[in-house]
Amino acid sequence: MENSNVADRVRAIIVEQLGVDPAHATDDASIVDDLGADSLEVAQIVMMIEDEFNIEISDDAADAVVTVGDAVYVVLASKTKR
């Protein structure tokens, strides 16, 4: 799977869940500080990403998801472990 496709799909999940302008969902945007998510929304985003990509994200990895780029990285890292 191409990295840009993964990034686009992750961004789409975040934009859909938070109702933010797609232009704001940049790699370095903080999901909480810049996009306004609360902890429940972050957990929901992680679950949606797991469902979308058929992966399991560990609690430690989920806790490390701070930015949009982090969310993309978690997916790419889990895909290479297979």
C-alpha positions, 0 to 999 in steps of 0.5 A: 500500500502506498504511503500517500494513500495511507496518509490520505485515508488517516487524514480523512478519518480525522477530518470526518471524526472532528469535523475540521477543515481538511487543510488543517489536518497537516502532518504536524497538526496536534490532534488535541491542541490544533484540531480540538479533539478530546481524549474520547475523540482521540480514542475513537480515531484510533479505533476507526484507524484500526477498523479501516486498516484491519490492524491492532494498535497497542495502548503504548502506540495509541498514547504516542499519537499526538499529531496527524503524522503520528497517526499515519506513522502508527499505521505504516509501522504496523503494516511493516510488522506483518 
